[in-house]
Amino acid sequence: MKLNFNKLNGLIPAIIQDYNTQEILMLGFMNEEAYNKTVEENIVTFYSRSKQRLWTKGETSGNILKVKSINIDCDNDTLLIMAIPTGPVCHSGNKTCFNLKVEPFNLVYLQKVIDQRKIEKPEDSYTTKLFRKGINKIAQKFGEEAVELIIESKDNNNDLFINEAADVVYHLLVLLSEKELGIKDVINILESRHK
């Protein structure tokens, strides 16, 4: 599909969205050279209107945007780029350029919290304790929670059942993180099976 760079004097808007959280991170502009560089290197490069040159996001701060996918709109004149940020996106130090305050709580968000605990290892965290025990204990704990869920499914107490289901999901996310994977990988498999 041929991009139309003619409408904005050689530029097209590029919306950057977080691949994991689905948050809108920023808006930039690309000329054809910036677009080609982005495609070739899988790192977002813009055309800076103020500097009048190509500008790779993070070239100074180190907070680059790793491209996961590039989508073109129906008019071929706007891009939606799914990317993984390696740090704050905004020059102000904020996570996004739109100063969004609340991140929705969902499994992708919870996976990020768990992944962060794996890196930071706060002392008072149950998640830290699990990571310190290693893969065998993490897998064992997941299995124990799965068995408890099965047992609760045979009774009529939905409160206990749903709490055990939450424990299973949480321990699955920890296990995925320990394997250097995430819930997004599971979602991708389920999506590929969906017909």
C-alpha positions as CSV (number, residue, x, y, z in Angstrom):
1,M,0.0,0.0,0.0
2,K,1.4,3.4,-1.0
3,L,1.4,6.1,1.6
4,N,0.2,9.5,0.6
5,F,2.7,12.1,1.8
6,N,1.2,14.9,-0.4
7,K,-1.6,16.2,1.9
8,L,0.7,17.7,4.5
9,N,3.6,18.8,2.4
10,G,5.5,15.6,2.6
11,L,4.5,14.6,6.1
12,I,2.1,12.2,7.6
13,P,1.0,12.0,11.3
14,A,2.1,8.9,13.2
15,I,0.1,8.0,16.3
16,I,2.2,5.9,18.7
17,Q,0.3,3.4,20.9
18,D,1.8,1.2,23.7
19,Y,1.8,-2.4,22.4
20,N,1.2,-3.8,25.9
21,T,-1.2,-1.4,27.5
22,Q,-2.9,0.1,24.4
23,E,-2.3,3.6,25.8
24,I,-1.8,6.4,23.3
25,L,1.7,7.6,23.9
26,M,2.3,10.5,21.5
27,L,1.8,11.9,18.0
28,G,4.7,12.7,15.7
29,F,5.2,13.3,12.0
30,M,7.1,11.3,9.4
31,N,8.4,12.1,6.0
32,E,9.1,9.2,3.6
33,E,12.7,8.9,4.8
34,A,11.7,8.8,8.5
35,Y,9.1,6.1,7.6
36,N,11.5,4.0,5.7
37,K,14.1,4.2,8.5
38,T,11.4,3.2,11.0
39,V,10.5,0.2,9.0
40,E,14.1,-0.8,8.4
41,E,15.3,-0.4,12.0
42,N,12.1,-1.2,13.9
43,I,12.7,1.9,16.0
44,V,10.5,4.9,15.6
45,T,12.1,7.8,13.8
46,F,10.2,11.0,13.1
47,Y,10.8,14.1,11.0
48,S,11.3,17.0,13.4
49,R,9.5,20.1,12.1
50,S,11.4,22.4,14.5
51,K,14.8,20.9,13.8
52,Q,14.1,20.3,10.1
53,R,15.8,16.8,10.2
54,L,15.2,13.2,11.0
55,W,14.8,12.5,14.8
56,T,14.9,9.0,16.3
57,K,12.8,9.0,19.4
58,G,15.2,8.5,22.3
59,E,18.4,9.5,20.5
60,T,19.3,11.8,23.4
61,S,17.4,10.2,26.4
62,G,17.8,6.6,25.4
63,N,14.0,6.1,25.7
64,I,13.4,4.6,22.3
65,L,10.2,3.2,20.9
66,K,10.6,-0.4,19.6
67,V,8.1,-1.1,16.7
68,K,5.8,-4.1,17.0
69,S,3.5,-3.2,14.1
70,I,2.6,-0.4,11.7
71,N,-0.9,0.1,10.6
72,I,-2.0,2.5,7.8
73,D,-5.4,4.2,7.9
74,C,-8.0,3.9,5.1
75,D,-6.9,7.1,3.4
76,N,-3.2,6.0,3.4
77,D,-2.2,9.3,5.1
78,T,-1.9,8.4,8.8
79,L,0.0,5.7,10.7
80,L,-0.8,3.9,13.9
81,I,2.4,2.4,15.3
82,M,2.2,-0.1,18.1
83,A,5.5,0.1,20.0
84,I,7.2,-0.8,23.2
85,P,8.7,2.2,25.0
86,T,11.9,1.6,26.9
87,G,11.2,4.5,29.3
88,P,9.1,7.7,29.6
89,V,7.9,8.9,26.2
90,C,7.4,12.6,26.9
91,H,10.3,15.0,27.2
92,S,8.7,16.1,30.5
93,G,9.4,12.7,32.0
94,N,5.8,11.5,31.8
95,K,4.9,8.2,30.5
96,T,2.8,9.7,27.7
97,C,2.7,13.1,26.1
98,F,-1.0,13.3,27.0
99,N,-0.5,13.3,30.7
100,L,-3.0,10.6,31.3
101,K,-3.3,10.0,35.0
102,V,-5.1,6.6,35.3
103,E,-4.1,3.4,33.7
104,P,-6.9,1.0,33.4
105,F,-6.6,-2.1,35.6
106,N,-6.5,-5.2,33.4
107,L,-4.3,-8.2,32.9
108,V,-1.9,-6.4,30.7
109,Y,-1.5,-3.7,33.4
110,L,-1.1,-6.4,36.1
111,Q,1.5,-8.2,34.0
112,K,3.5,-4.9,33.9
113,V,3.3,-4.5,37.7
114,I,4.6,-8.1,38.1
115,D,7.4,-7.6,35.6
116,Q,8.4,-4.4,37.4
117,R,8.5,-6.3,40.7
118,K,10.7,-8.8,39.1
119,I,13.2,-6.1,38.3
120,E,12.9,-3.9,41.4
121,K,12.4,-6.7,43.9
122,P,10.8,-4.7,46.7
123,E,11.3,-6.4,50.1
124,D,7.7,-6.5,51.3
125,S,6.3,-7.9,48.1
126,Y,4.8,-11.4,47.9
127,T,5.7,-11.4,44.2
128,T,9.4,-10.7,45.0
129,K,9.3,-13.8,47.3
130,L,8.0,-15.9,44.5
131,F,10.7,-14.7,42.1
132,R,13.4,-15.4,44.6
133,K,12.3,-19.0,44.9
134,G,12.8,-19.7,41.2
135,I,10.9,-21.4,38.4
136,N,10.3,-24.7,40.1
137,K,8.5,-23.2,43.2
138,I,6.6,-20.7,41.0
139,A,5.3,-23.6,38.8
140,Q,4.5,-25.6,41.9
141,K,2.5,-22.7,43.4
142,F,0.6,-22.3,40.1
143,G,-0.3,-26.0,40.2
144,E,-1.4,-25.8,43.8
145,E,-3.7,-22.8,43.0
146,A,-5.1,-24.7,40.0
147,V,-6.0,-27.7,42.2
148,E,-7.6,-25.4,44.7
149,L,-9.7,-23.8,41.9
150,I,-10.8,-27.3,40.8
151,I,-11.9,-28.2,44.4
152,E,-13.8,-24.9,44.8
153,S,-15.6,-25.5,41.4
154,K,-17.3,-28.5,42.8
155,D,-18.9,-26.5,45.6
156,N,-21.6,-23.8,45.4
157,N,-19.6,-20.9,46.9
158,N,-19.0,-18.6,44.0
159,D,-17.0,-16.1,46.2
160,L,-14.4,-18.8,47.1
161,F,-14.4,-20.0,43.5
162,I,-13.8,-16.6,42.0
163,N,-11.0,-15.8,44.6
164,E,-9.3,-19.1,43.6
165,A,-9.7,-18.1,40.0
166,A,-8.0,-14.8,40.7
167,D,-5.1,-16.7,42.4
168,V,-4.7,-18.9,39.4
169,V,-4.5,-16.0,37.0
170,Y,-2.1,-14.1,39.2
171,H,0.3,-17.0,39.6
172,L,0.0,-17.7,35.8
173,L,1.2,-14.1,35.2
174,V,4.1,-14.6,37.6
175,L,5.0,-17.9,35.8
176,L,4.9,-16.2,32.4
177,S,7.1,-13.4,33.7
178,E,9.7,-15.9,35.0
179,K,9.7,-17.5,31.5
180,E,10.3,-14.0,30.0
181,L,6.8,-14.1,28.5
182,G,3.6,-12.2,29.2
183,I,-0.1,-12.3,29.0
184,K,0.1,-10.5,25.6
185,D,1.8,-13.7,24.2
186,V,-1.1,-15.8,25.4
187,I,-3.6,-13.3,23.9
188,N,-1.7,-13.5,20.6
189,I,-2.1,-17.3,20.6
190,L,-5.8,-17.1,21.4
191,E,-6.3,-14.5,18.7
192,S,-4.5,-16.7,16.1
193,R,-6.9,-19.5,17.0
194,H,-10.0,-17.3,16.8
195,K,-11.8,-17.8,13.5
